Amino acid sequence: KGTPNSASKTKDKVNKRNERGETRLHRAAIRGEARRIKELINEGADVNVKDFA
């Protein structure tokens, strides 16, 4: 079982951005990876994050 701190760290990791401001969720969406998108959302990915474009 994770602690509240570990849940926060997981969300930080899921929402980490690359140099273009893309998250793992952005990259999965660009590739059309529906199953991965669902997994990332379940892991706490923020669906409202915008890239730097």
Buried (B, 14 or more C-beta within 10 A) or exposed (E): EEEEEEEEEEBEEBBEEEEEEBBBBBBBBEEEBEEBBEBBBEBBBEEEEEEEE
